[in-house]
């Protein structure tokens, strides 16, 4: 009875604290992710108020949080969206992966962590935070800008790449042989391909089967199906997250919209618990020794993301100002970087990897909104010294072209915790 009461007190205090932090972040118009990570550091080993009785429940809640993050991400895209983006934007995806994954892999090898940790850190530095980016685009009023579809296409390709990357990293962390790892990857690719095919051909049938006018029944069916598929995927060493992502893709139309509305509060709750859980497993004293490498990695990969966005926007025929805006917007890292690092921390691969990932995400989740806002004016000021100033009429026309009146807004995807 005493332990039960202690659990309720501890867990209640954690949830209340997260709610207050989320409210503070909202008032500051900032992502709550860094505050949640800092809360985890405070409640973990070596922190101010270490948790005891409720830590096991927090671990289960964190796993559900990852599953719901990926389910909601899948709901934002239809299978045809993914196939279309893959066909038209794959060069930008390849440039994105090359420029942003290699610095992470190189840093891990320079620190002597070995090839498995290098693959993990490559993923941490590769994936942008669609949640933070979507919020920044809305706050800055750029949803209708011409460069915004380019940004969203890169984010979609990163999400699709995770369906391949996560099974690979899961197999590597499990220490399976090359043959077993190849089988796992083949199964993951086969399942992903099958789900995309079924979703394209029979998505309406699946959605009709799941659909219900009763919100309670819809919630139970979708949540139960997601947890079931995620569990089966994890049993096959494919990744529970990939299973949840594929379930989200298979649902479309009114079902996807209804499920999104029903599950958003649950996703936000358990996603916050997940960030706290990651912080719990990071000793605050372990961060200062890796702060300089994390800062160096943040500076380098901020530059490579800006270069990625600039190149992709140039390829799409966007003007110079739009290219700089696209690059600056892509800098933020967040939830997916922590998901990837969390897998490695749970597997016990490298003790310093978790602290470095925490410091890296904290830096870029704060820096990202600033680069989104100031990269373009700063670049214009620096390059304007070498180029003749544009006539006022031409400048106004260029700005009008970048903000078309009738631009179709992208789907209201990814919010604070999406990706």
Secondary structure, 3 states (H helix, E strand, C coil): CHHHHHHHHHHHHHHHHHHHHHHHHHHCCCCCHHHHHHHHHHHCCCCCCCCCCCHHHHHHHHHHHHHHHHHHHHHCCCHHHHHHHHHHHHHHHHHHHHHHHHHHHHHHHHCCCCHHHHHHHHHHHHCCCHHHHHHHHHHCCCCCCCCHHHHHHHHHHHHHHHHHHHHHHHHHHHCCCHHHHHHHHHHHHHHHHHHHHHHHHHHHHHHHHHCCCCHHHHHHHHHHHHHHHHHHHHHCCCCHHHHHHHHHHHCCHHHHHHHHHHHHHHHHHHHHHHHHHHHHCCCHHHCHHHHHHHHHHHHHHHHHHHHHHHHHHHHCCCCHHHHHHHHHHCCCCCHHHHHHHHHHHHHCCCHHHHHHHHHHHHHHHHHHHHHHHHHHHHHHHHHHCCCCCCCHHHHHHHHHHHCCCCCCCCCCCCCCCCC
